[in-house]
Amino acid sequence: MANIRKSFNFRTGLQVDNDNFVVNANGLVGIGTSIPQGYLLNVHGDTRVTGLVTTGELYAGIGTVGVLSATSADVSGILTVGQLKVGSSEIFDNLIGYARTTFITDNAGVGFHTTSKLGINTTTSPGASDVEFKVHGNADVTGVLTATTFSGSLPVTDLSGTLTNAQLPTDINKPTGIITAFSFVGALTGTATTASSLTGSPSITVTSVGTTDVNASGIVTATTELNVGTGGTAVTALDSGRLGIGTALPTSEIQVKKASGSLVEVVSDSGQARISVGQSVGVGNSSAVLRFGNSVGVLDIINNDIGDVKTIIHGGTGAGSTGNFKWVYGQTNSERMTLTYDGNLGINETSPTQKLHVGGGATVDGALYVQNNLTVDGTITGTINYPSVINSVNLNTISGVTTLSSLKVNQTVNFNEASTVSLGNTVAIGTDIASSNYALRVYNGLTADAINSDDTIVAIGTISGNIVRASAGFLSDISGSPIQIDYQSGPDRIVFTVIGVGSTSLLLS
């Protein structure tokens, strides 16, 4: 057939044969009918669509569908299906019952539950006063049956759980066998003369236990307190976390109180015995340890942290004289060292009067620094090594002999308070140049009231510059020995073979 590309416009409709295909003037399309009505498309007969059909609403009197997928379905009539699958459940058929409140499967399909009461082997639904689960007839349970209440006879060989007064009859006949119960609530009266022990892990609540011994291998729990002795005066443990030994009312976490002679022992048969206090568990860094036995016979006081170790006396508000810190040798009870509260340390001295008071000898291997005065009551023995030059130091001795290898005086030499002045072989005054030729060498003048040569005192007037003036002359007791007078540092000197003062006939004898 020829392909004709034309546009046609039919204002009053289009009809092919009588009822094969009709488009009327209102735009209604009819296939298999010449009178389309009510719908834009009226098809009388079977319709086959090989592609996808999309519609907002679908209405069919009777429809056969191979696979129907829909987000929701509203069926006002009867829905008949061969098999039914809801969600991820198994496919099921032959459904013969239903519940208005459905059973709900949970725990990965292991169990199911419902909020409605359930009746079995009855045509009447349980009423409001009925129990939640009611079986009309016999029930055979091969496993464990747990019930809060039970009515009727229970022919079972093993009963576990808890029975209350409301669940038991008024009178229970005495059993002839053994009653085994995991727990029991209520009062037991009478005397159990043959009950020797309770095995397992029973929980027992009693008001008091008399003189009967209690031997428990597990945990004994006291809700309020645990007492040993009359009124807990031997040992008391309170629910506040306080433990009292010798008192029923401990005021601290651990309190030991006795009328006299209290003793707390921490004993280790071998290894270390330790007491730890601090702010970290397991003897950590923020703790201190009192330890004995780390070394044989040695007591250690250890601060694991970076702080100090303080020993404090008179830390409270008590009145009276403050004592001292004392180190005592236990074999003789002798004080070996005493530190007073005001800071005087005595070594082998029980009453130190100075900041350091040594009752005996002292050896200082290193340097000894004395900031102020040094007082020595006894004799200094040994060698004192002074520096080569001692500045700004005055020497004053009232007895004995001072021996100097060399003496240099830069300023005035004063012998006003000396009864006798003896000079050695070489003395230089006013100069640092001494010579063995002169016993006394004066550079810048000499002033003396008298000069002692051997046992003779020679009176001298003045010596000034190069002039020597003697008020009573010069005398030498050594026969044949001249007197040498050095009047200045130069080589010039005056030599007398015989010196006579007040005489003209002096001879050498």
C-alpha positions, 0 to 999 in steps of 0.5 A, a space after each residue: 500500500 502506498 505511504 501517503 503523508 497527508 493530514 486529515 481533519 474530520 469535524 463530524 467524526 470518523 467511521 470505518 465500516 459500521 462498528 470496527 472503528 468509530 470516532 464520534 463528534 464528541 471525541 469518543 473512540 469505539 472499537 467493536 461498537 458504533 456507539 461509544 459512551 461514557 469513556 474516551 475509549 470503548 472496546 467491545 471484545 478482547 484486548 491485547 497489549 504487549 507493552 506496558 499499560 499505565 493507568 491511574 485507576 483500573 476497574 474490572 469486573 473479573 480479571 485474570 492477571 499472571 503477576 500483579 504488582 501494586 503498592 496498595 490494593 483496596 478490595 471491597 469484595 471477596 479476594 480469592 487466591 490460590 496461595 498467599 505470601 505476606 511480606 517475607 513470610 513463607 508461602 501458605 495456602 489452605 488458611 482455615 483460621 485467623 485472629 482479629 489481633 494477629 500473632 506477631 513473629 519476632 526474635 528472627 522467627 523463633 517465637 510469636 506473641 499476641 496481645 489477645 487472650 487465647 482459648 484452646 479446644 473451646 468455641 467460646 472466646 475467653 472473657 474479661 474475667 478469664 485467664 489469658 491462656 485457657 486449655 479445655 482438656 489435657 495438656 502434655 508438656 514435655 519441657 519446663 512449665 513456668 507459671 505465676 499461679 496454678 490451680 488444680 493438681 500438679 502430677 510432676 516430679 520436679 517443681 522449680 520457681 517460687 510459690 507464694 501463699 496465694 498459689 498454695 492451699 491452706 493446708 499442705 500435707 507433710 511430705 515423706 520425701 525431700 523438698 528441694 527449693 531454689 528459693 523460699 519466701 515466708 516463715 519457718 517455725 520449729 527446730 530443724 534438728 537434722 539440718 546440718 548444712 545448706 548446699 549450693 548458693 542459698 540466700 538466707 535472711 535472718 534477724 539474728 543467729 544465736 550461738 550456732 556456728 555459721 560456715 559459709 563457703 560463698 558470699 555472706 551479705 549483710 544489708 545494714 551492718 555486720 556485728 561480732 561481739 556484744 552489740 558489735 563491740 568486737 567488730 562492726 562493719 557498717 553499710 556506710 563503708 566503715 569498719 570498727 574494731 573494738 567499737 560499734 560506732 566507727 567514725 572513720 573508714 577503719 577505726 581500732 579502739 581499745 582501752 589500752 594496748 592497741 596493735 595493728 600488724 601487717 605481716 608477711 611471712 616472706 617477701 615485703 610487708 607494705 602499707 600504701 597510701 596515696 591517690 592511685 591504686 596498685 602502689 602507683 606513682 601518686 602514692 607513698 609506701 611504708 615497706 619492710 623486707 625489700 632488703 633484709 632487716 631494712 625499713 623503707 619510707 618511699 614517696 613515689 611521687 615528685 613531692 617532699 617527705 615531711 615530718 611534722 610535730 605540733 601540727 595541731 592546736 594543742 597547748 604546751 611546750 613543743 618537743 623535738 625530732 629525735 633519732 634514738 639507738 634502741 639498744 641503749 635508748 641513747 639519742 644520737 641526733 636531735 633536731 629542736 622545733 626551732 631549728 637547732 641540730 645536735 649530733 651526739 648532743 641532746 640539747 643543741 644551743 647552736 644551729 649545728 652542735 656536734 658533741 664530739 669531733 667533726 670531719 669536713 672533707 670538702 669546703 667549710 663556709 662560715 659566713 660570720 664569726 668563727 670562735 675556737 675555744 681549744 687549740 687548732 692543730 695541723 696545717 692551715 693553708 692560707 692564700 698567698 695574699 691575705 687582705 684587710 686582716 689584722 693579726 693580734 696575739 698577746 702571747 707566744 712567738 709569731 714566726 714569719 719567713 718574710 714580713 713586708 710592711 707598706 705603712 707604719 710599724 707601731 711597737 708602742 705596746 710592745 715590751 721587747 722587739 727582736 728582729 731577725 737577720 734581715 729586716 727591711 722597713 720602707 723597702 722590699 730590698 733586703 740584704 744579708 749585709 744588714 740586720 736592720 735596713 730602714 729606707 725612710 727614717 727610723 724613730 725609736 726611744 731605745 735600741 737593745 743590742 744584746 743586754 745593753 739599752 742605747 738611748 737614741 735621739 732621732 734618726 731623720 733622713 741621713 742624720 743619726 742623733 744619739 743622745 747618749 752615744 753608741 756602745 758595743 760590748 763585742 770587743 774588736 767588732 765594729 758597729 755598722 750604721 746604715 743610714 740609707 739604702 745606698 751603699 754608703 755606710 759609717 764603720 767604726 772600729 772603736 766607738 766611744 761616747 763620753 770617753 777619749 781612751 777607749 781601747 780594744 780589749 
